[in-house]
Amino acid sequence: MSQATATTAANRDGREAGRTEGSSAEREEGPDAARRVIVSAPGPAGEQFIRMLKYKKIPFAVLINHPDQKERLAKLGVQDFVQVDTKVTDLAAVAGDPPRMVVLFEDSLNLTCRYLKLCSTWTEGPVYVISQNSIPRPIYRCLGAKSVIYSRSGEVTYLLQGVTGV
């Protein structure tokens, strides 16, 4: 794959869930109507964050770089995916409106840096990196992260305060 692509799964009524304009945007009102949260969720902390997004009915898409991740996350009920080739660093913006925020749960230094290089160009909103590594990673800020949050538990749902859903 040579460019970022929005990958979708059919939702309950058969419509495509991740069209260019984003399916969740049709139900939301206000200035952020078409703007969703982009999240990478390589582990349990990211999955818990996804559950909270779903509970609060906040439109979101999950950032993946391998089809196997899609299968695992689809079991959580995720319908919107942004699949990227992290080897390509000069990708255009994600299809649709820029995301309102990006939340990257650290999996590895290498992958997180690649995601940051891509995502920081997609949005003017905040980009957060959530790390369980107690060693500070100043490189994340250099690559566009607004905040690098150290959390042993990965519990960062407080980032969603003030973010409204449907």
C-alpha positions in Angstrom: 0.0 0.0 0.0 1.5 3.3 -1.0 -0.8 5.8 0.6 -3.1 6.2 3.6 -6.5 4.6 3.0 -9.7 4.6 5.0 -10.7 1.0 5.4 -14.3 0.2 6.3 -16.6 -2.5 7.6 -20.3 -2.5 6.8 -22.3 -1.2 9.7 -25.7 -2.5 10.9 -27.8 -1.1 8.1 -25.3 -2.0 5.3 -23.9 1.4 4.7 -20.2 1.9 4.5 -18.9 3.2 7.9 -15.7 5.0 6.9 -16.5 6.9 3.8 -14.5 10.0 3.0 -16.8 12.3 4.9 -17.0 9.8 7.8 -20.3 8.1 8.8 -20.4 9.3 12.4 -20.3 12.9 11.3 -23.9 12.6 9.9 -25.3 12.1 13.4 -23.3 14.8 15.2 -24.0 18.5 15.2 -21.8 21.6 15.8 -18.5 22.8 14.5 -16.7 19.5 15.0 -19.5 17.6 13.3 -17.3 15.8 10.7 -14.3 15.6 12.9 -13.4 12.3 14.6 -10.8 11.2 17.1 -8.0 9.0 15.6 -6.6 6.5 18.0 -4.0 3.8 17.8 -4.8 0.9 20.1 -2.1 -1.7 20.2 -3.0 -3.1 23.7 -5.5 -3.2 26.5 -5.2 0.5 27.4 -6.0 1.6 23.9 -8.9 -0.9 23.8 -10.3 0.6 27.0 -10.0 4.1 25.4 -12.0 2.8 22.4 -14.7 1.5 24.7 -15.0 4.9 26.3 -15.2 6.6 22.9 -18.0 4.2 22.0 -19.8 4.7 25.3 -19.7 8.5 24.9 -20.7 8.2 21.2 -17.7 10.1 20.0 -16.9 9.5 16.4 -13.5 7.8 16.0 -11.4 5.8 13.6 -8.6 3.4 14.6 -5.1 3.8 13.0 -3.7 0.5 11.9 -0.7 -0.6 9.8 -1.5 -4.3 9.4 -4.8 -6.1 8.5 -4.4 -8.5 11.5 -5.0 -5.5 13.8 -8.3 -4.9 12.0 -9.7 -8.3 12.9 -8.8 -7.9 16.6 -10.3 -4.4 16.8 -13.4 -5.4 14.8 -14.3 -7.7 17.7 -14.6 -4.6 19.9 -17.1 -3.2 17.4 -14.8 -0.8 15.7 -16.1 0.0 12.2 -13.9 2.8 11.0 -10.2 2.2 10.3 -7.4 4.2 8.8 -4.9 1.8 7.4 -1.5 3.3 6.7 1.8 2.1 5.2 4.3 3.4 7.8 7.2 3.1 5.4 5.8 5.9 3.3 6.4 9.2 5.2 5.0 11.8 2.8 1.4 10.7 2.8 -1.4 13.2 2.1 -4.0 14.0 4.8 -6.4 11.3 5.8 -9.6 11.3 3.6 -12.2 13.6 5.0 -12.0 16.4 7.5 -9.0 16.6 9.8 -9.4 14.7 13.1 -10.2 16.8 16.2 -7.5 14.9 18.1 -5.1 12.0 17.8 -4.3 9.6 20.6 -1.4 7.2 20.1 -0.8 4.5 22.6 2.9 3.6 22.5 3.6 0.2 21.1 7.3 0.7 20.2 9.5 3.8 19.7 9.8 3.1 16.0 6.1 2.7 15.2 5.0 5.5 17.5 7.5 7.9 15.7 6.2 6.8 12.3 2.6 7.3 13.4 3.5 10.8 14.8 5.2 11.8 11.5 2.0 10.9 9.7 -0.6 12.2 12.1 1.0 15.5 13.0 0.3 16.6 9.4 -3.3 15.5 9.5 -4.6 17.8 12.3 -4.2 21.1 14.0 -5.8 19.5 17.0 -3.8 18.0 19.9 -1.8 14.8 19.3 -1.2 12.8 22.5 1.2 9.9 23.0 0.4 7.6 25.9 3.4 5.7 27.2 3.9 3.1 29.9 7.7 3.7 29.6 9.0 5.8 32.5 11.9 7.1 30.4 10.8 10.4 28.8 10.7 10.4 25.1 11.5 14.0 24.0 11.6 12.9 20.4 7.8 12.6 20.4 7.4 16.3 21.1 9.9 17.0 18.3 7.7 15.0 15.9 4.5 16.9 16.8 3.0 15.4 20.0 1.3 18.1 22.1 1.8 16.0 25.2 3.6 12.8 26.1 1.6 11.2 29.0 3.2 8.6 31.2 0.6 6.2 32.6 1.2 2.8 34.1 -2.4 1.9 33.7 -3.0 3.7 30.4 -6.1 5.3 31.9 -6.4 8.6 30.0 -10.1 8.9 29.4 -9.9 12.3 31.0 -8.6 13.5 27.6 -12.2 13.2 26.4 -13.5 15.8 28.8 -15.1 18.5 26.7 -15.2 16.3 23.6 -18.8 15.7 22.7 -20.4 12.9 20.7 -23.8 12.4 19.2 
